[in-house]
Amino acid sequence: MLRVLCVRFSSIGDVLLTTPLVRALHRRHPDAELYFVTKRAMAPLVVENPNLDQVIELEPHERITDLARRLRALRPTHGLDLHGSLRSAALRLLVPSAQWSRYSKRKLARTALIAAKINMYGKHVPVPVRYFEAARALDVQPDGGPPEFFLAPAARERIARWLAERGLDRQPFAALAPGAAHATKRWPIRHWVALAEQLRTMEFGLVAVGGPGGGDRELASQLGPDVHNAAGEFTLQETGACLARAAVLVSGDTGVMHMATGVGTRVVALFGPTVELFGFFPYGGRAEVLERDLGCRPCSAMGTERCPLGHHHCLGEIFPDQVAAAVQRLVA
């Protein structure tokens, strides 16, 4: 019997972008046992996924040798390293019963594009499709469908109550995600405020979403009194349930963007320091990406704390009326 370990420890978007591969593995090998190995904090993203037999959580401060001992007990036949970190490399050594394989992170091409603006990528391949490189021996192909974020009934019920208490069950609402881990991925707050005003005139309710860290809640509190601030209030599952009820999400290049795609919600994505060749544009869903064609892009792989040139034109020159127009196109 096939027993397959899918290893991706973090982060939100990266984990969700593995789910097209998980779906393909289950369809191609319905009798195989599929295990997903991730950090405990990321487990809610996949714990309800019906294509998986079990989610195995790396506990905080757990030694990789202890995790490997638990994995060896499963007697896996195959291991898919979808992370490419020192810890996942250690698992490849410590769980020798599995036939291990991995995908290319295209690090050299990424570095050349950032440092010298030389495109060594060749044919563009999104990250969800790159993950399939690790499963060559298992005869699976991408189906072109989006990532999947499956939600528990309890999360849906909690969000239904939260929306009803605020009257948001009686009107379409837009979800806004102003936060990002790094400053250069954040759209200027003045633009968010102006967009919120335009969306109100379009008769959308407004909900700000985000995580407990990175100042998301403080950023969301600046969007205006009519924006319901849920940043840092919901679990990952509850955030997904909120996004599933939204008419549209406006977001930067963040994990929330992939959460929305995973629950089937339309997305307007704002890309600044990062570009499509990196592979993380919204995948397989109803989305519109807004970006500026600037010679300084890309300037980093994950964003930085300040614009290297000091102007931040990549996001500053995406204007609220352009974003509002994209929202209108998506929901029309």
Buried (B, 14 or more C-beta within 10 A) or exposed (E): EBBBBBBBBBBBBBBBBBBBBBBBBBEBBEEBBBBBBBBEBBBBBBBBBEBBBEBBBBEEEEEBEEBBEBBBEBEBBBBBBBBBBEBBBBBBEBBEEBEBBBBEBBEEBBEBBBEEEEEEBEEEBBBBBBBBBBBEEBEBEBEEBBBBBBBBEEBBEBBBEBBEEBEBBEEBBBBBBBBBBBBBBBBBEEBBBBBBBBBBEEEBBBBBBBBEEBBBBBBBBBBBEEBBBBBBBBBBBBBBBBBBBBBBBBBBBBBBBBBBBBBEBBBBBBBBBBBBBBBBBBBBBBBBBBBBEBEBBBBBBBBBEEBEEEEBBBBBEBEBEBBBBBBBEBBE
